[in-house]
Amino acid sequence: MITVTRFDRSEFILNADLIEFVEARPDTHITLVTGKKLLVCESTEEVITRVVEFRRRAGIFPRPPMSAVHVGDALREDWASEDFLSAQSK
């Protein structure tokens, strides 16, 4: 479950497992597997960050195999940190 904000500034809890996709058009639109569409204040990146964090806390976002966390000669214990993920996308 993640907390998101409507444009009237009221927050609500969303079942992250029901999210089919998130779009920036330019406002953030969340489409659920049920077909329902939600408009929220958070950016697409923030929604994704919250879903990933929810899945980590729930144990649904498992660590990759140890071979996948080697970068060069260094073992990256912080593979799931925000800094590591953003550095990999550069």
N, C-alpha and C positions, 0 to 999 in steps of 0.2 A: 504494500500500500504506500502511496506517495501523497503528499500534500501539494495541491496546486491552487492557484488563485484566479477567480473570475474577474472580469473587468470592473465589476462593482466593488472589488477589493474583498469579497467574501472568500474564505478558504474552504476547500472541501477535500475529502480523502478519496483518492481514485485507486481502484484495483489495477495495479500496473500490469497484471497478467492479461487484462482485457484490451490493452493497447495494441492496435494493429499497425498503425503508423502515425508519425508526427510530421507536420509540415509547417514551414514558415512561408506565409503568403500575404503580406509580411508578418501579420500577427500569427501566433502559434495556434494551429488547429490540431487537435488530437482526435483521431478516428478510432473507435473501439471495434472489436470483432463483431459486435451486435449491429454495427452500422451507425450508431449514434456518434455525432460530432460535437466536440467540445472546443470552446475558444478560451484560452488561458493567457495570463499576463507573462508567465515565464517564457524564456527563450527555448528554442528546440534543444539547445545544448544543455540548459538547466534541467529540462524534463528528462533527457537521456541520463544525465549525471544522477538524478534522483532515482531513476529506475535501476541503474547499475548498483548504486549504493543499497537500495532495498534488496536487490537480489544477493548482494554480498552478505548482508546481515542475515538473510534467510537461508544462506548456504546454497542458493540456487545457481550462483555464478562461480563455478569451481575454478581453482587455480589450474593453469595450463600445465602440461607435463614439464618436468624440470628442464629438459632439453630446450624448451621454448623460451625459458627465461634467461638464457645465456646471451649476453651482448658482448661481443668481442671475447676477451678473456675473463670478464667479470661476471659473476653470478648476480643477477638482479633480484634481491629479495623484495624490492619495492615495486615489482612489476605492475601491481594494480594501483599504485599511487597516481594521483592526478598529474603530478609533475612528469612521471615516467611515461604515461599515456600521451600527454601533449608533446613530449620530446620525440616520441616515435612517429608522430604525425607530421613532423617538420621535415 
